Amino acid sequence: MIRALLEDESKIKRVMLDESVYPLISDDGAPNPNDFDIKSLLSSNAILFLMPDENSVFMYVPMNAITYEVHSNILPASRDHSRSLALETVKYMFTETKCLKIITHVPEFNKAAFRLALACGLKMEGIDRSSFLKSGKLYNQYFLGLTKEEWKCQQQ
């Protein structure tokens, strides 16, 4: 597991701003990829950037003291083993941080991200209706979550 630091800015940008990733993670309010400021996110020290390999970045954003929202960014070269990469970051969060719950919001058009979340043990918790604007169209987002206790049970 590689925890990305400020000096990893170019590695993170290479993955997150790739033309096969950025359209899936950005909405109509997102900055132009050329204006995306990874440095300010990295310097906040609150958001955790985890890079289990050179082709993936998992961004964990704290919602409160124990809950983190995960955003996965995986280049095509690593998508065939995205589940193992994602599970590596889940393990890191539950064993190396104070995280007790991981959540994610997946726009309904991103079927691969939805399947990945389910494959990693996240459970459907609800639908956030008409909450993601992409190319002028409103989409629902699936709301999924996994507690540390559920994760521990999956490990047995």
Secondary structure by P-SEA (a helix, b strand, c coil): cccccccaaaaaaacccccccccccccccccccccccaaaaaacccbbbbbccccbbbbbbbccccbbbbbbbbccccccaaaaaaaaaaaaaacccccccccccccccaaaaaaaaaaaccccccccccccccccbbbbbbbbbccaaaaaaaac
